[in-house]
């Protein structure tokens, strides 16, 4: 067991892209399979237990966001002993590729997902779209999607101007409209920053009886990275697997934002922007009382300067986090 775990913990960050893919393929073939799916995608499967985590990731995300350059799901292989199917794209493709469709068709025909007692799909952003869309291949699965897009079909989401270069990609053929693909899921969990209007509008399209939505205000555009920084991402996936992810359990985990500098800086910027300086002072005093935070200490000193006292906001009501 120890040697097996070490296999999925050995860093690959010092490898160039080509050798890195080769090493991923070698490990996957040793414990399951590796399959190239055209020029921009591949699948790597690791067989371990009857719990299967299906993650959608990008080459750039794996190699750039994680120091060890290992697929995110391999942490679950090493620590939880789960099986893992990793679908990887080179760049943001939303996995809209016939070879990816064909791979899932083959898995369905082979009864691949029937061999597992629990299946969890996971992805963030374009990969969150894919996790939702392809979850239909495993009815009864659970889905964790962070900032997912519902579709890039301009007839539905013409208001989203972030991905105009992909508007010619078809989102109306197979595995197309992600919210509809969730109808067969046991449960789905969508995470988004409600202060981001475009992400919030996509999240609204996921409104379904089996979908729970969690707002993460003031967390910004990189929720997956923030959740990893707060050490709650794997807790979220584990609780989703156990059927214990709900508003209360997430609220307890999400208290970790009180120590997340990105969140705190954004919160301070918002109160400053709104000229709610009494709230800014409260934030700075709270943060500096718990940790060394030079930026917050400097801002507190500025607010406590006599010439700034007249600008205080007397209301003292904290923005809802």
C-alpha positions as YAML, in Angstrom:
chain: A
units: angstrom
residues:
- id: 1
  name: UNK
  ca: [0.00, 0.00, 0.00]
- id: 2
  name: UNK
  ca: [2.82, 2.38, 0.87]
- id: 3
  name: UNK
  ca: [4.61, 1.78, -2.44]
- id: 4
  name: UNK
  ca: [1.32, 2.22, -4.30]
- id: 5
  name: UNK
  ca: [0.67, 5.54, -2.57]
- id: 6
  name: UNK
  ca: [4.19, 6.74, -3.29]
- id: 7
  name: UNK
  ca: [3.64, 6.13, -7.00]
- id: 8
  name: UNK
  ca: [0.88, 8.73, -7.00]
- id: 9
  name: UNK
  ca: [2.81, 11.22, -4.90]
- id: 10
  name: UNK
  ca: [6.11, 11.31, -6.82]
- id: 11
  name: UNK
  ca: [6.49, 14.84, -8.27]
- id: 12
  name: UNK
  ca: [6.69, 15.20, -12.04]
- id: 13
  name: UNK
  ca: [7.16, 18.97, -12.11]
- id: 14
  name: UNK
  ca: [10.72, 18.78, -13.44]
- id: 15
  name: UNK
  ca: [9.64, 17.05, -16.66]
- id: 16
  name: UNK
  ca: [8.97, 18.84, -19.94]
- id: 17
  name: UNK
  ca: [5.50, 18.42, -21.43]
- id: 18
  name: UNK
  ca: [6.29, 15.46, -23.69]
- id: 19
  name: UNK
  ca: [8.12, 13.35, -21.08]
- id: 20
  name: UNK
  ca: [5.47, 14.36, -18.54]
- id: 21
  name: UNK
  ca: [2.68, 12.89, -20.68]
- id: 22
  name: UNK
  ca: [4.81, 9.78, -21.24]
- id: 23
  name: UNK
  ca: [5.26, 9.30, -17.49]
- id: 24
  name: UNK
  ca: [1.55, 9.83, -16.84]
- id: 25
  name: UNK
  ca: [0.85, 7.17, -19.47]
- id: 26
  name: UNK
  ca: [3.33, 4.74, -17.91]
- id: 27
  name: UNK
  ca: [1.79, 5.05, -14.44]
- id: 28
  name: UNK
  ca: [-1.76, 4.80, -15.79]
- id: 29
  name: UNK
  ca: [-0.94, 1.72, -17.89]
- id: 30
  name: UNK
  ca: [0.66, 0.08, -14.86]
- id: 31
  name: UNK
  ca: [-2.48, 0.52, -12.75]
- id: 32
  name: UNK
  ca: [-5.24, 0.77, -15.34]
- id: 33
  name: UNK
  ca: [-5.04, 2.26, -18.81]
- id: 34
  name: UNK
  ca: [-4.00, 5.30, -20.80]
- id: 35
  name: UNK
  ca: [-5.67, 6.34, -24.03]
- id: 36
  name: UNK
  ca: [-4.93, 9.24, -26.35]
- id: 37
  name: UNK
  ca: [-8.13, 10.83, -27.62]
- id: 38
  name: UNK
  ca: [-6.95, 12.75, -30.64]
- id: 39
  name: UNK
  ca: [-4.41, 15.57, -30.51]
- id: 40
  name: UNK
  ca: [-5.86, 17.55, -27.60]
- id: 41
  name: UNK
  ca: [-7.20, 15.01, -25.12]
- id: 42
  name: UNK
  ca: [-6.25, 11.87, -23.27]
- id: 43
  name: UNK
  ca: [-7.74, 9.62, -20.61]
- id: 44
  name: UNK
  ca: [-5.80, 8.04, -17.74]
- id: 45
  name: UNK
  ca: [-7.46, 5.46, -15.51]
- id: 46
  name: UNK
  ca: [-6.18, 4.09, -12.21]
- id: 47
  name: UNK
  ca: [-7.98, 1.05, -10.76]
- id: 48
  name: UNK
  ca: [-8.03, 0.86, -6.97]
- id: 49
  name: UNK
  ca: [-11.40, 0.60, -5.19]
- id: 50
  name: UNK
  ca: [-15.11, 0.60, -5.99]
- id: 51
  name: UNK
  ca: [-15.30, 4.38, -5.51]
- id: 52
  name: UNK
  ca: [-14.48, 6.19, -8.75]
- id: 53
  name: UNK
  ca: [-13.52, 9.84, -9.03]
- id: 54
  name: UNK
  ca: [-13.79, 11.21, -12.56]
- id: 55
  name: UNK
  ca: [-11.93, 14.50, -12.97]
- id: 56
  name: UNK
  ca: [-11.66, 16.81, -15.94]
- id: 57
  name: UNK
  ca: [-8.41, 18.76, -15.97]
- id: 58
  name: UNK
  ca: [-6.14, 20.65, -18.36]
- id: 59
  name: UNK
  ca: [-2.46, 20.06, -19.05]
- id: 60
  name: UNK
  ca: [-1.81, 23.68, -18.15]
- id: 61
  name: UNK
  ca: [-3.76, 23.43, -14.90]
- id: 62
  name: UNK
  ca: [-2.04, 20.26, -13.74]
- id: 63
  name: UNK
  ca: [1.43, 21.52, -14.61]
- id: 64
  name: UNK
  ca: [0.94, 25.16, -13.62]
- id: 65
  name: UNK
  ca: [-1.28, 25.12, -10.54]
- id: 66
  name: UNK
  ca: [0.23, 22.15, -8.74]
- id: 67
  name: UNK
  ca: [3.90, 22.02, -7.79]
- id: 68
  name: UNK
  ca: [4.03, 18.25, -8.15]
- id: 69
  name: UNK
  ca: [2.44, 18.40, -11.64]
- id: 70
  name: UNK
  ca: [0.20, 15.44, -10.78]
- id: 71
  name: UNK
  ca: [-3.48, 15.09, -11.68]
- id: 72
  name: UNK
  ca: [-5.66, 16.34, -8.88]
- id: 73
  name: UNK
  ca: [-7.40, 13.01, -8.49]
- id: 74
  name: UNK
  ca: [-4.15, 11.20, -7.73]
- id: 75
  name: UNK
  ca: [-4.25, 12.75, -4.27]
- id: 76
  name: UNK
  ca: [-7.45, 10.79, -3.68]
- id: 77
  name: UNK
  ca: [-5.81, 7.64, -5.07]
- id: 78
  name: UNK
  ca: [-2.91, 8.04, -2.63]
- id: 79
  name: UNK
  ca: [-4.85, 9.11, 0.46]
- id: 80
  name: UNK
  ca: [-8.29, 7.52, 0.06]
- id: 81
  name: UNK
  ca: [-7.54, 4.55, -2.15]
- id: 82
  name: UNK
  ca: [-10.16, 5.59, -4.70]
- id: 83
  name: UNK
  ca: [-10.09, 4.67, -8.35]
- id: 84
  name: UNK
  ca: [-9.61, 7.60, -10.69]
- id: 85
  name: UNK
  ca: [-10.46, 8.39, -14.30]
- id: 86
  name: UNK
  ca: [-8.77, 11.58, -15.46]
- id: 87
  name: UNK
  ca: [-9.81, 13.29, -18.70]
- id: 88
  name: UNK
  ca: [-7.18, 15.84, -19.72]
- id: 89
  name: UNK
  ca: [-7.33, 18.54, -22.39]
- id: 90
  name: UNK
  ca: [-4.52, 20.60, -23.85]
- id: 91
  name: UNK
  ca: [-6.00, 24.06, -23.30]
- id: 92
  name: UNK
  ca: [-9.62, 24.96, -22.65]
- id: 93
  name: UNK
  ca: [-11.64, 22.83, -25.03]
- id: 94
  name: UNK
  ca: [-14.74, 22.16, -22.90]
- id: 95
  name: UNK
  ca: [-14.02, 18.58, -24.09]
- id: 96
  name: UNK
  ca: [-16.18, 19.17, -27.16]
- id: 97
  name: UNK
  ca: [-14.52, 16.51, -29.27]
- id: 98
  name: UNK
  ca: [-15.95, 13.48, -31.03]
- id: 99
  name: UNK
  ca: [-13.17, 11.24, -29.70]
- id: 100
  name: UNK
  ca: [-14.08, 12.20, -26.14]
- id: 101
  name: UNK
  ca: [-17.75, 11.42, -26.87]
- id: 102
  name: UNK
  ca: [-16.68, 8.11, -28.38]
- id: 103
  name: UNK
  ca: [-14.63, 7.21, -25.32]
- id: 104
  name: UNK
  ca: [-17.60, 7.75, -23.02]
- id: 105
  name: UNK
  ca: [-19.83, 5.82, -25.42]
- id: 106
  name: UNK
  ca: [-17.40, 2.91, -25.19]
- id: 107
  name: UNK
  ca: [-17.34, 3.10, -21.39]
- id: 108
  name: UNK
  ca: [-21.13, 3.00, -21.32]
- id: 109
  name: UNK
  ca: [-21.27, 0.05, -23.73]
- id: 110
  name: UNK
  ca: [-18.70, -1.84, -21.65]
- id: 111
  name: UNK
  ca: [-20.61, -1.24, -18.41]
- id: 112
  name: UNK
  ca: [-17.52, 0.47, -17.02]
- id: 113
  name: UNK
  ca: [-19.35, 2.67, -14.52]
- id: 114
  name: UNK
  ca: [-21.48, -0.25, -13.30]
- id: 115
  name: UNK
  ca: [-18.38, -1.74, -11.65]
- id: 116
  name: UNK
  ca: [-18.31, 1.07, -9.06]
- id: 117
  name: UNK
  ca: [-20.58, 1.54, -6.06]
- id: 118
  name: UNK
  ca: [-20.08, 5.33, -6.13]
- id: 119
  name: UNK
  ca: [-19.03, 7.67, -8.95]
- id: 120
  name: UNK
  ca: [-18.12, 11.34, -8.45]
- id: 121
  name: UNK
  ca: [-17.51, 13.75, -11.32]
- id: 122
  name: UNK
  ca: [-15.40, 16.84, -10.68]
- id: 123
  name: UNK
  ca: [-14.20, 19.86, -12.66]
- id: 124
  name: UNK
  ca: [-13.75, 23.65, -12.52]
- id: 125
  name: UNK
  ca: [-14.60, 26.26, -15.16]
- id: 126
  name: UNK
  ca: [-14.63, 24.64, -18.62]
- id: 127
  name: UNK
  ca: [-13.81, 21.38, -16.85]
- id: 128
  name: UNK
  ca: [-16.79, 21.97, -14.54]
- id: 129
  name: UNK
  ca: [-18.94, 22.18, -17.65]
- id: 130
  name: UNK
  ca: [-17.49, 18.85, -18.81]
- id: 131
  name: UNK
  ca: [-17.96, 17.15, -15.43]
- id: 132
  name: UNK
  ca: [-21.62, 18.13, -15.52]
- id: 133
  name: UNK
  ca: [-22.18, 17.25, -19.18]
- id: 134
  name: UNK
  ca: [-20.50, 13.84, -19.16]
- id: 135
  name: UNK
  ca: [-21.98, 12.78, -15.80]
- id: 136
  name: UNK
  ca: [-24.99, 11.57, -17.80]
- id: 137
  name: UNK
  ca: [-22.81, 8.58, -18.74]
- id: 138
  name: UNK
  ca: [-23.07, 7.33, -15.14]
- id: 139
  name: UNK
  ca: [-26.67, 7.69, -13.88]
- id: 140
  name: UNK
  ca: [-26.77, 8.09, -10.12]
- id: 141
  name: UNK
  ca: [-23.36, 9.78, -9.96]
- id: 142
  name: UNK
  ca: [-22.63, 12.84, -7.85]
- id: 143
  name: UNK
  ca: [-21.13, 15.95, -9.40]
- id: 144
  name: UNK
  ca: [-18.97, 18.72, -7.93]
- id: 145
  name: UNK
  ca: [-18.66, 21.63, -10.38]
- id: 146
  name: UNK
  ca: [-16.81, 24.85, -9.60]
- id: 147
  name: UNK
  ca: [-17.73, 27.90, -11.71]
- id: 148
  name: UNK
  ca: [-19.15, 25.75, -14.51]
- id: 149
  name: UNK
  ca: [-20.46, 27.15, -17.76]
- id: 150
  name: UNK
  ca: [-23.85, 25.79, -18.79]
- id: 151
  name: UNK
  ca: [-23.10, 26.17, -22.51]
- id: 152
  name: UNK
  ca: [-21.31, 28.54, -24.85]
- id: 153
  name: UNK
  ca: [-24.14, 28.41, -27.39]
- id: 154
  name: UNK
  ca: [-24.63, 32.13, -28.17]
- id: 155
  name: UNK
  ca: [-28.37, 31.59, -28.56]
- id: 156
  name: UNK
  ca: [-28.45, 30.84, -24.83]
- id: 157
  name: UNK
  ca: [-25.48, 32.70, -23.36]
- id: 158
  name: UNK
  ca: [-24.79, 35.56, -25.75]
- id: 159
  name: UNK
  ca: [-24.30, 37.74, -22.65]
- id: 160
  name: UNK
  ca: [-21.04, 35.91, -21.82]
- id: 161
  name: UNK
  ca: [-18.34, 37.71, -23.78]
- id: 162
  name: UNK
  ca: [-15.39, 35.87, -22.19]
- id: 163
  name: UNK
  ca: [-15.23, 32.99, -24.65]
- id: 164
  name: UNK
  ca: [-16.23, 34.51, -27.98]
- id: 165
  name: UNK
  ca: [-13.41, 32.62, -29.74]
- id: 166
  name: UNK
  ca: [-15.24, 29.37, -28.96]
- id: 167
  name: UNK
  ca: [-18.69, 30.33, -30.19]
- id: 168
  name: UNK
  ca: [-18.28, 28.23, -33.31]
- id: 169
  name: UNK
  ca: [-17.78, 25.12, -31.19]
- id: 170
  name: UNK
  ca: [-20.98, 23.11, -31.17]
- id: 171
  name: UNK
  ca: [-22.70, 22.81, -27.81]
- id: 172
  name: UNK
  ca: [-25.94, 21.50, -29.30]
- id: 173
  name: UNK
  ca: [-24.93, 17.97, -30.28]
- id: 174
  name: UNK
  ca: [-24.16, 15.08, -27.93]
- id: 175
  name: UNK
  ca: [-23.38, 15.71, -24.25]
- id: 176
  name: UNK
  ca: [-24.27, 19.33, -24.99]
- id: 177
  name: UNK
  ca: [-26.29, 21.43, -22.53]
- id: 178
  name: UNK
  ca: [-24.71, 20.73, -19.14]
- id: 179
  name: UNK
  ca: [-27.71, 21.47, -16.87]
- id: 180
  name: UNK
  ca: [-29.87, 18.97, -18.77]
- id: 181
  name: UNK
  ca: [-27.15, 16.33, -18.51]
- id: 182
  name: UNK
  ca: [-27.44, 16.50, -14.71]
- id: 183
  name: UNK
  ca: [-30.98, 15.15, -14.70]
- id: 184
  name: UNK
  ca: [-29.68, 11.60, -14.18]
- id: 185
  name: UNK
  ca: [-27.31, 12.55, -11.36]
- id: 186
  name: UNK
  ca: [-28.06, 11.60, -7.77]
- id: 187
  name: UNK
  ca: [-26.92, 15.08, -6.70]
- id: 188
  name: UNK
  ca: [-24.86, 17.93, -8.07]
- id: 189
  name: UNK
  ca: [-23.10, 20.74, -6.24]
- id: 190
  name: UNK
  ca: [-22.29, 24.02, -7.99]
- id: 191
  name: UNK
  ca: [-19.88, 26.54, -6.46]
- id: 192
  name: UNK
  ca: [-19.63, 30.13, -7.68]
- id: 193
  name: UNK
  ca: [-18.91, 33.70, -6.60]
- id: 194
  name: UNK
  ca: [-22.27, 35.45, -6.67]
- id: 195
  name: UNK
  ca: [-20.46, 38.78, -7.07]
- id: 196
  name: UNK
  ca: [-19.30, 37.67, -10.52]
- id: 197
  name: UNK
  ca: [-22.36, 38.37, -12.68]
- id: 198
  name: UNK
  ca: [-21.39, 36.04, -15.54]
- id: 199
  name: UNK
  ca: [-20.61, 33.07, -13.29]
- id: 200
  name: UNK
  ca: [-23.80, 33.78, -11.34]
- id: 201
  name: UNK
  ca: [-25.85, 33.78, -14.54]
- id: 202
  name: UNK
  ca: [-24.40, 30.44, -15.58]
- id: 203
  name: UNK
  ca: [-25.08, 29.06, -12.09]
- id: 204
  name: UNK
  ca: [-28.71, 30.18, -12.39]
- id: 205
  name: UNK
  ca: [-29.06, 27.97, -15.47]
- id: 206
  name: UNK
  ca: [-28.13, 24.95, -13.34]
- id: 207
  name: UNK
  ca: [-31.22, 25.33, -11.14]
- id: 208
  name: UNK
  ca: [-32.61, 21.82, -10.82]
- id: 209
  name: UNK
  ca: [-34.23, 19.84, -7.98]
- id: 210
  name: UNK
  ca: [-31.08, 17.72, -7.57]
- id: 211
  name: UNK
  ca: [-28.63, 20.65, -7.72]
- id: 212
  name: UNK
  ca: [-27.36, 22.48, -4.63]
- id: 213
  name: UNK
  ca: [-25.64, 25.81, -5.19]
- id: 214
  name: UNK
  ca: [-23.07, 27.35, -2.87]
- id: 215
  name: UNK
  ca: [-22.21, 31.03, -3.07]
- id: 216
  name: UNK
  ca: [-18.61, 32.02, -2.36]
- id: 217
  name: UNK
  ca: [-18.77, 35.82, -2.31]
- id: 218
  name: UNK
  ca: [-15.61, 37.90, -2.66]
- id: 219
  name: UNK
  ca: [-13.52, 34.85, -3.64]
- id: 220
  name: UNK
  ca: [-12.81, 36.05, -7.16]
- id: 221
  name: UNK
  ca: [-12.25, 34.31, -10.45]
- id: 222
  name: UNK
  ca: [-10.16, 31.32, -9.30]
- id: 223
  name: UNK
  ca: [-12.34, 29.43, -6.83]
- id: 224
  name: UNK
  ca: [-10.60, 26.10, -7.35]
- id: 225
  name: UNK
  ca: [-7.23, 27.60, -6.40]
- id: 226
  name: UNK
  ca: [-8.76, 29.38, -3.43]
- id: 227
  name: UNK
  ca: [-10.41, 26.18, -2.20]
- id: 228
  name: UNK
  ca: [-7.10, 24.38, -2.51]
- id: 229
  name: UNK
  ca: [-5.34, 27.17, -0.61]
- id: 230
  name: UNK
  ca: [-7.93, 26.83, 2.17]
- id: 231
  name: UNK
  ca: [-7.49, 23.03, 2.20]
- id: 232
  name: UNK
  ca: [-11.20, 22.43, 1.71]
- id: 233
  name: UNK
  ca: [-11.42, 21.16, -1.88]
- id: 234
  name: UNK
  ca: [-10.76, 17.52, -1.04]
- id: 235
  name: UNK
  ca: [-13.03, 17.80, 2.00]
- id: 236
  name: UNK
  ca: [-15.82, 18.98, -0.30]
- id: 237
  name: UNK
  ca: [-15.29, 16.07, -2.69]
- id: 238
  name: UNK
  ca: [-15.13, 13.58, 0.20]
- id: 239
  name: UNK
  ca: [-18.34, 14.88, 1.74]
- id: 240
  name: UNK
  ca: [-20.06, 14.80, -1.64]
- id: 241
  name: UNK
  ca: [-19.02, 11.16, -1.95]
- id: 242
  name: UNK
  ca: [-20.35, 10.38, 1.53]
- id: 243
  name: UNK
  ca: [-23.66, 12.17, 0.91]
- id: 244
  name: UNK
  ca: [-22.86, 14.66, 3.68]
- id: 245
  name: UNK
  ca: [-22.31, 17.85, 1.68]
- id: 246
  name: UNK
  ca: [-24.97, 20.41, 2.54]
- id: 247
  name: UNK
  ca: [-25.26, 24.06, 3.50]
- id: 248
  name: UNK
  ca: [-24.28, 23.45, 7.12]
- id: 249
  name: UNK
  ca: [-21.28, 21.23, 6.44]
- id: 250
  name: UNK
  ca: [-19.98, 23.59, 3.77]
- id: 251
  name: UNK
  ca: [-20.46, 26.62, 6.02]
- id: 252
  name: UNK
  ca: [-18.21, 24.98, 8.62]
- id: 253
  name: UNK
  ca: [-15.51, 24.26, 6.05]
- id: 254
  name: UNK
  ca: [-15.85, 27.68, 4.48]
- id: 255
  name: UNK
  ca: [-14.93, 29.41, 7.73]
- id: 256
  name: UNK
  ca: [-11.38, 28.79, 6.54]
- id: 257
  name: UNK
  ca: [-11.82, 31.94, 4.43]
- id: 258
  name: UNK
  ca: [-11.14, 33.95, 7.60]
- id: 259
  name: UNK
  ca: [-7.48, 33.07, 7.10]
- id: 260
  name: UNK
  ca: [-7.44, 33.37, 3.32]
- id: 261
  name: UNK
  ca: [-5.49, 36.50, 2.36]
- id: 262
  name: UNK
  ca: [-7.08, 36.75, -1.08]
- id: 263
  name: UNK
  ca: [-10.56, 36.79, 0.40]
- id: 264
  name: UNK
  ca: [-9.61, 39.23, 3.14]
- id: 265
  name: UNK
  ca: [-7.92, 41.63, 0.71]
- id: 266
  name: UNK
  ca: [-10.97, 41.57, -1.54]
- id: 267
  name: UNK
  ca: [-13.27, 42.17, 1.40]
- id: 268
  name: UNK
  ca: [-11.18, 45.14, 2.53]
- id: 269
  name: UNK
  ca: [-11.14, 46.53, -1.02]
- id: 270
  name: UNK
  ca: [-14.93, 46.29, -1.22]
- id: 271
  name: UNK
  ca: [-15.52, 48.13, 2.04]
- id: 272
  name: UNK
  ca: [-13.01, 50.79, 1.02]
- id: 273
  name: UNK
  ca: [-14.64, 51.16, -2.38]
- id: 274
  name: UNK
  ca: [-18.03, 51.60, -0.73]
- id: 275
  name: UNK
  ca: [-16.49, 54.08, 1.74]
- id: 276
  name: UNK
  ca: [-17.57, 51.95, 4.68]
- id: 277
  name: UNK
  ca: [-14.45, 52.77, 6.63]
- id: 278
  name: UNK
  ca: [-15.74, 51.59, 10.01]
- id: 279
  name: UNK
  ca: [-16.11, 48.13, 8.47]
- id: 280
  name: UNK
  ca: [-12.63, 48.37, 6.97]
- id: 281
  name: UNK
  ca: [-11.30, 49.17, 10.44]
- id: 282
  name: UNK
  ca: [-13.12, 46.16, 11.91]
- id: 283
  name: UNK
  ca: [-11.66, 43.88, 9.26]
- id: 284
  name: UNK
  ca: [-8.14, 45.21, 9.78]
- id: 285
  name: UNK
  ca: [-8.36, 44.94, 13.57]
- id: 286
  name: UNK
  ca: [-9.65, 41.39, 13.35]
- id: 287
  name: UNK
  ca: [-6.97, 40.26, 10.91]
- id: 288
  name: UNK
  ca: [-4.06, 41.94, 12.71]
- id: 289
  name: UNK
  ca: [-5.23, 40.52, 16.04]
- id: 290
  name: UNK
  ca: [-4.88, 36.98, 14.67]
- id: 291
  name: UNK
  ca: [-1.88, 37.10, 12.38]
- id: 292
  name: UNK
  ca: [0.93, 39.23, 11.03]
- id: 293
  name: UNK
  ca: [-0.56, 41.17, 8.15]
- id: 294
  name: UNK
  ca: [1.48, 44.28, 7.21]
- id: 295
  name: UNK
  ca: [-1.00, 45.45, 4.58]
- id: 296
  name: UNK
  ca: [-3.88, 45.38, 7.04]
- id: 297
  name: UNK
  ca: [-1.76, 46.97, 9.75]
- id: 298
  name: UNK
  ca: [-0.84, 49.85, 7.43]
- id: 299
  name: UNK
  ca: [-4.46, 50.36, 6.44]
- id: 300
  name: UNK
  ca: [-5.52, 50.33, 10.09]
- id: 301
  name: UNK
  ca: [-2.89, 52.96, 10.90]
- id: 302
  name: UNK
  ca: [-4.18, 55.13, 8.05]
- id: 303
  name: UNK
  ca: [-7.74, 54.84, 9.29]
- id: 304
  name: UNK
  ca: [-6.73, 55.64, 12.85]
- id: 305
  name: UNK
  ca: [-4.91, 58.79, 11.78]
- id: 306
  name: UNK
  ca: [-6.78, 61.83, 13.19]
- id: 307
  name: UNK
  ca: [-7.42, 63.35, 9.76]
- id: 308
  name: UNK
  ca: [-9.28, 60.21, 8.65]
- id: 309
  name: UNK
  ca: [-11.62, 59.85, 11.61]
- id: 310
  name: UNK
  ca: [-14.22, 62.08, 9.98]
- id: 311
  name: UNK
  ca: [-14.61, 59.62, 7.13]
- id: 312
  name: UNK
  ca: [-15.79, 56.73, 9.31]
- id: 313
  name: UNK
  ca: [-18.94, 54.89, 8.32]
- id: 314
  name: UNK
  ca: [-21.12, 54.84, 11.38]
- id: 315
  name: UNK
  ca: [-23.35, 52.00, 10.23]
- id: 316
  name: UNK
  ca: [-20.88, 49.22, 11.04]
- id: 317
  name: UNK
  ca: [-22.81, 46.53, 9.18]
- id: 318
  name: UNK
  ca: [-20.58, 43.87, 7.67]
- id: 319
  name: UNK
  ca: [-21.20, 42.83, 4.07]
- id: 320
  name: UNK
  ca: [-22.71, 39.37, 3.95]
- id: 321
  name: UNK
  ca: [-19.95, 36.86, 3.30]
...
